[in-house]
């Protein structure tokens, strides 16, 4: 989500590296909180088509490019050994 402290960003760093930031938001923090409660209460789970290890990101992208997925394509990040 968009809660919490935002990091300080020096605009010149973005300019020199030619970085673009695109963001969007829908609703208020209160509405987002209510949405999260609803999802938890109803046990809603997004459909997952496939899970790829982060190291296979290119394969995940190729899978998406085929357009045959039915659900989310997930990149799994391992935290630790």
Backbone as a printed PyTorch tensor [residue, N CA C, xyz], in Angstrom:
tensor([[[  0.8080,  -1.1750,   0.0000],
         [  0.0000,   0.0000,   0.0000],
         [  0.8640,   1.2550,   0.0000]],

        [[  0.2330,   2.3280,   0.3150],
         [  0.9230,   3.6050,   0.3290],
         [  1.0610,   4.1590,   1.7350]],

        [[  0.8740,   3.3070,   2.7390],
         [  1.0210,   3.7590,   4.1180],
         [  2.4840,   3.8410,   4.4910]],

        [[  2.7370,   4.5070,   5.5960],
         [  4.0880,   4.5580,   6.1150],
         [  4.8390,   5.7840,   5.6490]],

        [[  6.0770,   5.8390,   6.0530],
         [  6.9300,   6.9820,   5.7460],
         [  7.4630,   6.8700,   4.3140]],

        [[  7.4080,   7.9730,   3.6060],
         [  7.9310,   8.0150,   2.2470],
         [  9.4000,   8.3910,   2.2980]],

        [[ 10.2360,   7.7520,   1.4820],
         [ 11.6660,   8.0920,   1.4870],
         [ 11.9050,   9.4580,   0.8450]],

        [[ 12.9610,  10.1030,   1.2740],
         [ 13.3540,  11.3740,   0.6550],
         [ 14.0020,  11.0750,  -0.6940]],

        [[ 13.5930,  11.7910,  -1.6990],
         [ 14.1400,  11.5960,  -3.0460],
         [ 14.6360,  12.9440,  -3.5580]],

        [[ 15.8670,  12.9810,  -3.9970],
         [ 16.4000,  14.2020,  -4.5930],
         [ 16.0340,  14.2080,  -6.0750]],

        [[ 15.2650,  15.1800,  -6.5230],
         [ 14.8250,  15.2080,  -7.9210],
         [ 15.9690,  15.1510,  -8.9240]],

        [[ 17.1100,  15.7590,  -8.5890],
         [ 18.2190,  15.7470,  -9.5400],
         [ 18.7510,  14.3350,  -9.7850]],

        [[ 18.6440,  13.4500,  -8.7900],
         [ 19.0680,  12.0640,  -9.0120],
         [ 18.1750,  11.3940, -10.0540]],

        [[ 16.8870,  11.6600,  -9.9830],
         [ 15.9650,  11.1030, -10.9720],
         [ 16.2430,  11.6920, -12.3520]],

        [[ 16.5010,  12.9800, -12.3870],
         [ 16.7460,  13.6610, -13.6550],
         [ 17.9880,  13.1100, -14.3480]],

        [[ 19.0980,  13.0200, -13.6140],
         [ 20.3540,  12.5810, -14.2270],
         [ 20.3120,  11.1260, -14.6680]],

        [[ 19.5570,  10.3160, -13.9640],
         [ 19.4410,   8.9040, -14.3420],
         [ 18.2770,   8.6640, -15.3010]],

        [[ 17.5620,   9.7280, -15.6500],
         [ 16.4070,   9.6570, -16.5460],
         [ 15.3930,   8.6280, -16.0600]],

        [[ 15.0690,   8.7160, -14.7730],
         [ 14.1170,   7.8030, -14.1430],
         [ 12.7280,   8.4260, -14.1770]],

        [[ 11.7340,   7.6090, -14.4360],
         [ 10.3430,   8.0540, -14.3760],
         [  9.6550,   7.3610, -13.2120]],

        [[  8.7910,   8.0760, -12.5470],
         [  7.9850,   7.4910, -11.4760],
         [  6.5270,   7.6150, -11.8830]],

        [[  5.8360,   6.4990, -11.8910],
         [  4.4220,   6.4830, -12.2140],
         [  3.7000,   5.8730, -11.0250]],

        [[  2.6790,   6.5330, -10.5650],
         [  1.9420,   6.0300,  -9.4040],
         [  0.4630,   6.3140,  -9.5830]],

        [[ -0.3260,   5.5560,  -8.8750],
         [ -1.7600,   5.8100,  -8.8650],
         [ -2.3030,   5.4160,  -7.5020]],

        [[ -3.4210,   5.9680,  -7.1730],
         [ -4.0730,   5.6200,  -5.9170],
         [ -5.5750,   5.6790,  -6.1300]],

        [[ -6.2710,   4.8800,  -5.3910],
         [ -7.7280,   4.8690,  -5.4740],
         [ -8.2700,   4.9070,  -4.0610]],

        [[ -9.0960,   5.8670,  -3.7870],
         [ -9.7390,   5.9310,  -2.4900],
         [ -8.8400,   6.5050,  -1.4130]],

        [[ -9.3960,   6.5620,  -0.2360],
         [ -8.6950,   7.1090,   0.9200],
         [ -8.0380,   5.9870,   1.7140]],

        [[ -7.1450,   6.3240,   2.6410],
         [ -6.5710,   5.2910,   3.5100],
         [ -7.6540,   4.5210,   4.2760]],

        [[ -8.7080,   5.2150,   4.6950],
         [ -9.8050,   4.5420,   5.4080],
         [-10.5000,   3.5210,   4.4970]],

        [[-10.7600,   3.9050,   3.2490],
         [-11.3950,   2.9860,   2.3050],
         [-10.4950,   1.7870,   2.0160]],

        [[ -9.2030,   2.0240,   1.8930],
         [ -8.2660,   0.9360,   1.6490],
         [ -8.2580,  -0.0320,   2.8290]],

        [[ -8.2830,   0.5080,   4.0420],
         [ -8.3220,  -0.3240,   5.2420],
         [ -9.5910,  -1.1710,   5.2680]],

        [[-10.7160,  -0.5670,   4.9100],
         [-11.9800,  -1.3140,   4.8690],
         [-11.9270,  -2.4120,   3.8050]],

        [[-11.2960,  -2.1230,   2.6860],
         [-11.1530,  -3.1210,   1.6310],
         [-10.3290,  -4.3060,   2.1170]],

        [[ -9.2140,  -4.0330,   2.8080],
         [ -8.3840,  -5.1120,   3.3400],
         [ -9.1540,  -5.9570,   4.3440]],

        [[ -9.9540,  -5.3200,   5.1910],
         [-10.7880,  -6.0580,   6.1460],
         [-11.7730,  -6.9580,   5.4100]],

        [[-12.3970,  -6.4410,   4.3590],
         [-13.3570,  -7.2140,   3.5770],
         [-12.6990,  -8.4400,   2.9530]],

        [[-11.5300,  -8.2330,   2.3680],
         [-10.8060,  -9.3410,   1.7340],
         [-10.4740, -10.4160,   2.7660]],

        [[ -9.9880,  -9.9990,   3.9370],
         [ -9.6440, -10.9600,   4.9880],
         [-10.8900, -11.6650,   5.5160]],

        [[-11.9530, -10.9140,   5.7240],
         [-13.1950, -11.4700,   6.2710],
         [-13.8150, -12.5010,   5.3390]],

        [[-13.8000, -12.2210,   4.0550],
         [-14.4230, -13.1090,   3.0660],
         [-13.4770, -14.2010,   2.5760]],

        [[-12.2030, -14.1190,   2.9590],
         [-11.2390, -15.1270,   2.5230],
         [-10.9620, -15.0760,   1.0300]],

        [[-11.0050, -13.8840,   0.4600],
         [-10.7640, -13.7520,  -0.9770],
         [ -9.2920, -13.9990,  -1.2950]],

        [[ -9.0540, -14.8110,  -2.2930],
         [ -7.6950, -15.1360,  -2.7130],
         [ -7.6300, -14.9680,  -4.2300]],

        [[ -6.6690, -14.1960,  -4.7330],
         [ -6.5830, -14.0300,  -6.1850],
         [ -6.1690, -15.3450,  -6.8520]],

        [[ -6.7020, -15.6280,  -8.0310],
         [ -6.2820, -16.8380,  -8.7360],
         [ -4.8370, -16.6950,  -9.2150]],

        [[ -4.0580, -17.7440,  -9.0200],
         [ -2.6490, -17.7440,  -9.4250],
         [ -2.4680, -18.7740, -10.5290]],

        [[ -1.9610, -18.3310, -11.6590],
         [ -1.7090, -19.2120, -12.7930],
         [ -0.4140, -19.9940, -12.5950]],

        [[  0.6740, -19.2500, -12.2980],
         [  1.9830, -19.8980, -12.0970],
         [  2.8270, -19.0700, -11.1590]],

        [[  3.7500, -19.7570, -10.4740],
         [  4.7200, -19.1060,  -9.6010],
         [  6.1090, -19.4100, -10.1520]],

        [[  6.8960, -18.3590, -10.3670],
         [  8.2660, -18.4980, -10.8540],
         [  9.2270, -17.9980,  -9.7860]],

        [[ 10.3830, -18.6500,  -9.6130],
         [ 11.4130, -18.0590,  -8.7580],
         [ 11.8880, -16.7510,  -9.3940]],

        [[ 12.3390, -15.8240,  -8.5780],
         [ 12.7930, -14.5290,  -9.0840],
         [ 13.8610, -14.6910, -10.1640]],

        [[ 14.7180, -15.6960, -10.0160],
         [ 15.7900, -15.9380, -10.9910],
         [ 15.2390, -16.2850, -12.3790]],

        [[ 13.9660, -16.6940, -12.4440],
         [ 13.3460, -17.0450, -13.7220],
         [ 12.3930, -15.9470, -14.1990]],

        [[ 12.7400, -14.7020, -13.8680],
         [ 11.9030, -13.5690, -14.2590],
         [ 11.6810, -13.4810, -15.7570]],

        [[ 12.7050, -13.7830, -16.5380],
         [ 12.5640, -13.7340, -18.0020],
         [ 11.5490, -14.7660, -18.4820]],

        [[ 11.5610, -15.9460, -17.8800],
         [ 10.5920, -16.9820, -18.2490],
         [  9.1740, -16.5570, -17.8570]],

        [[  9.0510, -15.8940, -16.7080],
         [  7.7390, -15.4020, -16.2770],
         [  7.2100, -14.3660, -17.2680]],

        [[  8.0920, -13.4720, -17.7010],
         [  7.6910, -12.4580, -18.6710],
         [  7.2850, -13.1140, -19.9900]],

        [[  8.0370, -14.1140, -20.4290],
         [  7.7000, -14.8270, -21.6660],
         [  6.3360, -15.5040, -21.5380]],

        [[  6.0670, -16.0640, -20.3650],
         [  4.7690, -16.6970, -20.1080],
         [  3.6490, -15.6590, -20.2370]],

        [[  3.8600, -14.4740, -19.6630],
         [  2.8660, -13.4040, -19.7810],
         [  2.6820, -12.9770, -21.2320]],

        [[  3.7780, -12.9070, -21.9680],
         [  3.7220, -12.4650, -23.3630],
         [  2.8910, -13.4080, -24.2240]],

        [[  2.8190, -14.6880, -23.8380],
         [  2.0000, -15.6490, -24.5770],
         [  0.5150, -15.3440, -24.4200]],

        [[  0.1520, -14.6930, -23.3150],
         [ -1.2380, -14.3030, -23.0950],
         [ -2.1770, -15.4390, -22.7670]],

        [[ -1.6660, -16.5720, -22.3330],
         [ -2.5140, -17.7250, -22.0480],
         [ -2.7730, -17.9310, -20.5600]],

        [[ -2.2460, -17.0530, -19.7130],
         [ -2.4050, -17.2420, -18.2730],
         [ -3.8470, -16.9870, -17.8460]],

        [[ -4.2700, -17.7230, -16.8440],
         [ -5.5840, -17.5320, -16.2310],
         [ -5.3440, -17.2160, -14.7640]],

        [[ -5.0880, -15.9940, -14.4550],
         [ -4.7810, -15.5900, -13.0890],
         [ -3.4570, -14.8620, -13.0460]],

        [[ -2.9880, -14.6610, -11.8420],
         [ -1.7530, -13.9080, -11.6190],
         [ -0.5320, -14.7660, -11.9130]],

        [[  0.5110, -14.1150, -12.3820],
         [  1.8190, -14.7460, -12.5300],
         [  2.6900, -14.1160, -11.4490]],

        [[  3.2370, -14.9560, -10.5760],
         [  3.9200, -14.4910,  -9.3750],
         [  5.4140, -14.7470,  -9.4790]],

        [[  6.2140, -13.7430,  -9.0880],
         [  7.6550, -13.9260,  -8.9160],
         [  7.8980, -14.1100,  -7.4280]],

        [[  8.4630, -15.2520,  -7.0600],
         [  8.6960, -15.5660,  -5.6510],
         [ 10.1050, -15.1610,  -5.2470]],

        [[ 10.1880, -14.3800,  -4.1830],
         [ 11.4660, -13.9100,  -3.6580],
         [ 11.7920, -14.7240,  -2.4220]],

        [[ 12.9700, -15.3500,  -2.4040],
         [ 13.4150, -16.1050,  -1.2320],
         [ 14.1300, -15.1590,  -0.2890]],

        [[ 13.7380, -15.1910,   0.9650],
         [ 14.3750, -14.3520,   1.9810],
         [ 15.2840, -15.2200,   2.8270]],

        [[ 16.5340, -15.3020,   2.4460],
         [ 17.4890, -16.1060,   3.2060],
         [ 17.8410, -17.3830,   2.4780]],

        [[ 18.6670, -18.1950,   3.1530],
         [ 19.1890, -19.4010,   2.5440],
         [ 18.2440, -20.4890,   2.5300]]])
